[in-house]
Amino acid sequence: MTFVILPQHRRRGYGTEILRQSLIIARAAGVGRVLVTCDQDNAGSRAVIESCGGVLDSVVTLEGKPPVLRFWID
């Protein structure tokens, strides 16, 4: 799943709520552990992921693309 919050709606808690609700749906479907990623330079997404329990696992760099942070949420 990918989601984008339009600039005029950022910093209002929408991203956190979208991720929180997505985790509830994943749990209801039997998913115990969720991998969430964001670009390394996306401080807002990183804050949302960490506020929902995300723990940084690794940084992945693919050729020609910006580094991506990988978080696990248990």
C-alpha positions as CSV (number, residue, x, y, z in Angstrom):
1,M,0.0,0.0,0.0
2,T,1.2,3.5,-0.8
3,F,-0.3,6.7,0.4
4,V,0.3,10.4,-0.1
5,I,-0.8,13.2,2.1
6,L,-1.3,16.5,0.1
7,P,1.0,19.3,1.3
8,Q,-1.9,21.4,2.5
9,H,-3.1,18.5,4.7
10,R,0.2,17.5,6.3
11,R,1.0,17.7,10.0
12,R,-2.6,17.0,11.0
13,G,-2.2,13.4,12.0
14,Y,-3.8,11.9,8.8
15,G,-0.7,9.8,8.0
16,T,-0.5,8.4,11.5
17,E,-4.2,7.5,11.4
18,I,-4.0,5.9,8.0
19,L,-1.1,3.7,9.1
20,R,-2.8,3.0,12.4
21,Q,-6.0,1.8,10.7
22,S,-4.0,-0.2,8.1
23,L,-2.3,-2.0,11.0
24,I,-5.7,-2.8,12.5
25,I,-6.8,-4.3,9.1
26,A,-3.6,-6.3,8.8
27,R,-4.0,-7.7,12.3
28,A,-7.6,-8.7,11.5
29,A,-6.3,-10.5,8.4
30,G,-3.8,-12.5,10.5
31,V,-0.7,-10.5,9.7
32,G,1.5,-10.4,12.8
33,R,4.5,-8.4,11.5
34,V,4.4,-5.6,9.0
35,L,7.3,-4.2,6.9
36,V,6.9,-0.5,6.2
37,T,9.3,1.5,4.1
38,C,10.0,5.2,3.3
39,D,12.6,7.2,1.5
40,Q,15.5,8.1,3.7
41,D,15.0,11.8,3.2
42,N,11.3,11.7,4.1
43,A,11.4,12.8,7.8
44,G,7.6,13.1,8.0
45,S,7.0,9.5,6.9
46,R,9.7,8.3,9.2
47,A,8.1,10.1,12.2
48,V,4.7,8.5,11.3
49,I,6.2,5.0,11.1
50,E,8.1,5.3,14.4
51,S,5.0,6.8,16.1
52,C,3.2,3.6,15.2
53,G,5.8,1.3,16.6
54,G,8.2,1.0,13.6
55,V,11.7,-0.2,14.4
56,L,14.4,0.6,11.9
57,D,15.8,-2.7,10.4
58,S,18.0,-1.5,7.6
59,V,18.7,1.0,4.8
60,V,18.5,-0.4,1.3
61,T,20.0,1.3,-1.7
62,L,19.1,0.3,-5.2
63,E,21.0,1.5,-8.2
64,G,19.7,4.8,-9.5
65,K,17.2,5.2,-6.6
66,P,17.3,7.1,-3.3
67,P,18.0,5.0,-0.2
68,V,15.0,3.4,1.5
69,L,14.5,2.8,5.2
70,R,12.9,-0.5,6.2
71,F,11.0,-0.7,9.4
72,W,9.2,-3.6,11.1
73,I,6.1,-3.1,13.2
74,D,5.2,-6.1,15.5
